[in-house]
Structures are given as C-alpha cells and as structure tokens.
Amino acid sequence: MASIASLSGTPTLGNVNSAPPFSFKSSSAVRGDYGSKPAVSALQNPTLHNNVPESMVNSTARSPLFVRPFHRGFEKGYSEGDLLFVKRGDERAVGQHHVVANLCVLNYLLRTETNSNKQLKYSSIRAIQEDWNYFGILNNDMDTGSKWQRLLNVNVRGRSRVARLWQPVRGNLRRGDVLWIGFVFREGKDKIQAIPDPSGVRHPIDRGVGFFEAVPLMDCCPDFKKAVFKLPVGIVSQVTLKKPHPSSLAGALHVSETSKLLERIEVLMRI
C-alpha cells in the first residue's frame, strides 16, 4: 500500500493524458483571484481556459452587460427571460455602460421618443435599425451592490429560458416552432388611446398618431405578414400545454410586471 508521503509533490499543469487527442490542459497563466467584484473587462477576459476532445453539446454562450439607469428606474423591472435590446452608438456609453431596454421599455420608447422638431423619432423602420440592436435573453442579475446600475448576464447563444410571449392562432405552442420578434406599424386611431408604460402608468396618445411596435410573431399569425422587419429569437425546445391568457400576452408588451408573471419556456437560440 502506498504511503501518504508518496502522494505529495508539485502539482502538474492539469494533464490527464499527454497522448493526443486525449490531453486535458489548463492554462498555465492562471492569475490571482479578483480582489473585489470584477469589472466587465475582466469578465470578458477569463484567466482560465479548458480544452476537451469531445464535442460540446447544448452549450450556452453568455455575455455581461452593464445597464445605465433610466430616470424612472425602468431597468429595475427587468427579470429572467426578458428579451433585451441595446442602443447603438450611444455617446453616453462610457465605461461600457449601455442603454438597455426589454420589450416593454422598447415599445414605450418607440411610441414616445421625439426628435428636436418634436416629431416622433421612430417613425420609420430605418430609424429603429440605426438606433437599436437585439442583444439576447436575460439569464440573471450579477449583483454589483449598486442601486444605480445593473450588471446583467445575458444568453446570446444556445439554450435559454424566455417569457412565453408567443401563442399560435390555433392549437398550442409546440417543440420545433420558430419564434420571432417583428416591428409592426400601428395606425393612428380616431380617438385618444391610453397605453400603459413599463411601470403600469397609462399615458395618452393623440388622435391619428401612428407608431411602431415590437411584437412576438409566429408564421401562423396575422401580424407576421404585416411586420416591416422580423428577427428570429429561437426554436422552441421545451414547453408545457398551459396556454397564457390573451390579456396577459397583450399586457406583457407594455408592462414589465405583467411580462414577469408569464410562464418561462426553453428555446434554442442562434443554432
């Protein structure tokens, strides 16, 4: 029997088997742990890497995202499963902080933001595409200990849980269904509309004022053909037979708390 002393020695670099292709090597340049909570730049440059000979199955890629606060604190209502959009070319994105909107906040900005001429800023799909990019699905909040900013962990590829914003016209949502987000132009009404903002407070929209709205789409739904621009979210992987109520789906486009109450389903992103 080997003695305890024979088990001592200098640790190796982590080679399990030095004969290719079955060598497992860890990085030899592993640095010390962070003295405090890591910044975004540190998270994007890991100090430890691994190489494995087998194919990676069902892998999920995530990316950290620092969120700038809104004046009314809309970002505090973001929750796991939210679709996130990032404003492009924001001159205030100093130190990798970004203006980030979930679906409810994006729809609020699309129908309320104005330019210097007091005209609706996003009156064309080109204006939306120039300002906003779809980023991914919120996985969790990486708490920074600050009440002024949020560091979010966002799924950008692979498996992810997402709010069940989609429902076919007939039947149930099934595995293999393709889910989309599309931008549909809503014609102005002949009467004043009152649409809630992300916190649930209703705001009036003047008569005859049309606006773009980001809506969940499936190829079986009427809005699919009306959409001026569409982007794929993912393919359904796991879902239950429970159907969401139509009023909950409608409210989830505008109010973050309503979206938070929706069931979460599993999708495969960018495969």
C-alpha positions in Angstrom: 0.0 0.0 0.0 1.3 3.4 -0.9 2.2 5.7 2.0 0.7 9.1 2.5 4.0 10.7 1.8 4.2 9.2 -1.7 1.1 11.3 -2.6 2.8 14.6 -2.0 4.6 16.5 -4.7 4.4 19.5 -7.1 1.0 19.9 -8.8 1.1 19.4 -12.6 -0.4 21.7 -15.2 -3.5 19.5 -15.2 -2.6 17.0 -18.0 -4.8 13.9 -17.6 -3.2 12.1 -20.5 -0.4 13.6 -22.5 -1.1 11.5 -25.6 -3.2 13.4 -28.2 -6.0 13.7 -28.7 -6.9 12.9 -25.1 -4.9 15.6 -23.4 -6.7 18.0 -21.0 -4.7 21.0 -20.3 -5.5 24.0 -18.2 -4.0 27.4 -18.8 -0.5 27.8 -17.2 -1.1 31.6 -16.9 -3.7 31.5 -14.2 -3.6 34.7 -12.3 -4.8 35.5 -8.8 -8.4 35.9 -7.9 -10.1 39.3 -8.1 -9.6 41.4 -5.1 -13.2 42.7 -5.4 -16.1 42.2 -7.8 -14.8 42.0 -11.3 -15.5 44.7 -13.9 -16.9 43.9 -17.4 -13.4 44.0 -19.0 -12.3 41.3 -16.5 -15.3 39.1 -17.2 -14.6 39.3 -21.0 -11.0 38.2 -20.5 -11.1 35.0 -18.4 -7.9 33.8 -16.8 -8.7 30.1 -17.1 -9.5 28.1 -20.2 -10.1 24.4 -20.9 -9.8 22.2 -24.0 -11.7 19.0 -24.3 -11.5 16.4 -27.1 -15.3 15.7 -27.3 -17.9 17.8 -29.0 -19.6 20.3 -26.7 -23.4 19.6 -26.7 -26.1 22.1 -25.7 -23.6 24.8 -24.8 -24.8 28.2 -23.9 -22.8 31.4 -24.5 -23.4 34.3 -22.2 -22.2 37.9 -22.2 -22.1 40.5 -19.3 -23.9 43.8 -19.9 -23.7 46.9 -17.8 -27.0 48.8 -17.8 -27.3 52.5 -17.5 -30.2 53.6 -15.2 -33.3 55.2 -16.6 -34.6 58.4 -14.9 -37.8 56.5 -13.9 -35.9 53.3 -13.0 -37.4 51.1 -15.7 -34.3 48.8 -15.7 -35.1 47.7 -12.2 -38.1 45.7 -13.6 -36.0 43.5 -15.9 -36.3 39.8 -15.0 -35.0 36.4 -16.1 -36.4 35.6 -19.6 -36.7 39.2 -20.8 -35.7 40.0 -24.4 -33.1 42.7 -24.3 -32.2 45.4 -26.9 -29.1 47.7 -26.8 -29.0 51.2 -28.1 -26.3 51.6 -30.8 -23.7 54.3 -30.9 -24.8 55.9 -27.7 -22.5 58.8 -26.9 -23.1 58.2 -23.2 -21.9 54.6 -23.3 -18.7 55.5 -21.3 -17.0 52.7 -19.4 -19.0 50.1 -21.3 -22.3 51.2 -19.8 -25.2 50.9 -22.3 -28.8 51.9 -22.6 -30.7 48.6 -22.5 -34.4 48.0 -23.0 -36.6 45.0 -22.5 -39.6 44.5 -24.8 -41.8 46.7 -22.7 -39.4 49.6 -22.4 -38.5 49.4 -26.2 -42.2 49.7 -27.1 -42.6 52.7 -24.7 -39.6 54.4 -26.4 -40.8 53.7 -29.9 -44.1 55.5 -29.3 -42.9 58.3 -27.1 -39.4 59.5 -28.0 -39.3 62.6 -30.2 -36.6 64.5 -32.1 -35.6 68.2 -31.9 -38.6 69.1 -34.1 -41.0 67.4 -31.6 -41.8 64.7 -34.1 -41.9 61.0 -33.3 -38.3 59.9 -33.6 -39.0 56.3 -34.7 -41.4 57.0 -37.5 -39.6 54.6 -39.8 -38.0 51.2 -39.5 -34.7 52.6 -40.7 -34.6 54.9 -37.6 -35.2 51.9 -35.4 -32.5 49.8 -37.0 -30.0 52.7 -36.8 -30.6 53.0 -33.0 -31.4 49.5 -31.7 -29.9 46.1 -31.8 -31.3 42.9 -30.4 -28.8 41.5 -27.9 -30.2 38.3 -26.2 -32.3 36.9 -23.4 -31.6 37.9 -19.8 -30.3 35.0 -17.7 -29.7 36.6 -14.3 -28.6 39.7 -12.5 -24.9 39.7 -11.4 -25.4 41.9 -8.4 -22.8 44.8 -8.2 -24.0 46.1 -4.9 -25.0 49.4 -6.6 -28.6 50.8 -6.6 -27.7 52.9 -9.6 -26.6 50.3 -12.1 -27.2 46.7 -13.0 -24.7 44.1 -14.4 -26.7 41.5 -16.3 -25.7 38.1 -17.5 -27.3 37.7 -21.0 -27.7 34.5 -23.0 -26.7 35.1 -26.6 -26.5 31.6 -28.0 -27.7 28.1 -27.0 -30.4 27.1 -24.6 -32.3 29.8 -22.7 -35.5 30.3 -20.8 -37.7 33.1 -22.2 -41.1 34.6 -21.3 -43.9 32.8 -23.1 -44.9 35.8 -25.2 -46.0 33.6 -28.2 -49.2 31.7 -28.8 -50.5 30.3 -32.2 -53.8 31.4 -33.5 -55.0 27.7 -33.2 -53.7 24.9 -31.1 -50.8 25.1 -28.7 -47.1 26.1 -28.8 -45.1 23.0 -29.8 -41.5 21.9 -29.8 -39.8 22.9 -33.0 -41.9 26.1 -33.5 -39.8 29.1 -34.6 -40.3 32.3 -32.6 -39.8 35.8 -34.0 -39.9 39.4 -32.9 -41.3 41.8 -35.6 -41.9 45.5 -35.9 -45.4 46.3 -36.9 -46.8 49.8 -37.6 -49.9 50.6 -35.6 -52.2 53.1 -37.5 -53.4 56.1 -35.5 -56.9 55.9 -34.0 -59.7 58.4 -34.4 -59.8 58.7 -30.6 -57.3 59.2 -27.9 -55.6 56.0 -26.8 -54.3 55.3 -23.3 -51.4 52.8 -23.3 -49.5 51.9 -20.0 -45.8 52.5 -19.7 -43.4 49.8 -18.3 -44.4 50.6 -14.7 -48.1 50.4 -15.5 -49.0 54.1 -15.6 -51.2 54.9 -18.6 -50.2 57.7 -21.0 -52.5 59.1 -23.7 -51.7 59.0 -27.4 -53.2 61.8 -29.6 -55.7 61.0 -32.3 -54.3 60.0 -35.6 -50.8 59.3 -34.3 -49.3 56.0 -35.5 -46.3 54.3 -34.1 -44.2 51.1 -34.5 -44.5 48.3 -32.0 -42.2 45.3 -31.4 -44.4 42.2 -31.1 -43.9 38.5 -30.7 -44.6 36.7 -34.0 -45.1 33.2 -35.4 -45.6 32.4 -39.1 -49.2 31.4 -38.4 -50.2 34.8 -37.0 -51.8 37.8 -38.9 -49.1 40.2 -37.8 -46.4 38.1 -39.4 -47.2 39.4 -42.9 -47.7 43.0 -41.6 -44.3 43.2 -39.9 -41.9 45.6 -41.7 -38.9 43.9 -40.2 -38.5 40.5 -38.4 -35.7 38.9 -36.4 -35.6 35.3 -35.1 -35.5 34.7 -31.3 -35.1 30.9 -31.3 -36.7 27.5 -31.7 -39.0 26.0 -29.0 -37.2 23.2 -27.1 -39.4 22.6 -24.1 -43.0 23.9 -23.4 -46.0 22.9 -21.3 -49.6 22.6 -22.5 -50.7 25.5 -20.4 -51.9 28.4 -22.6 -51.4 32.0 -21.5 -54.5 34.3 -21.3 -54.8 36.7 -24.2 -55.0 39.7 -21.9 -51.7 38.6 -20.2 -50.0 38.4 -23.6 -51.3 41.9 -24.6 -50.2 43.4 -21.3 -46.7 41.8 -21.5 -45.9 44.0 -24.5 -46.2 47.2 -22.3 -45.9 46.4 -18.6 -42.7 44.7 -17.2 -44.5 43.3 -14.2 -47.1 41.6 -16.4 -44.3 40.1 -18.5 -42.6 38.8 -15.4 -45.7 36.8 -14.5 -45.7 34.9 -17.7 -44.5 31.2 -17.8 -41.0 30.6 -18.9 -40.3 28.2 -21.8 -37.0 26.9 -23.2 -35.7 27.9 -26.6 -32.6 27.2 -28.7 -31.0 30.4 -29.8 -28.9 31.0 -33.0 -28.5 27.4 -33.9 
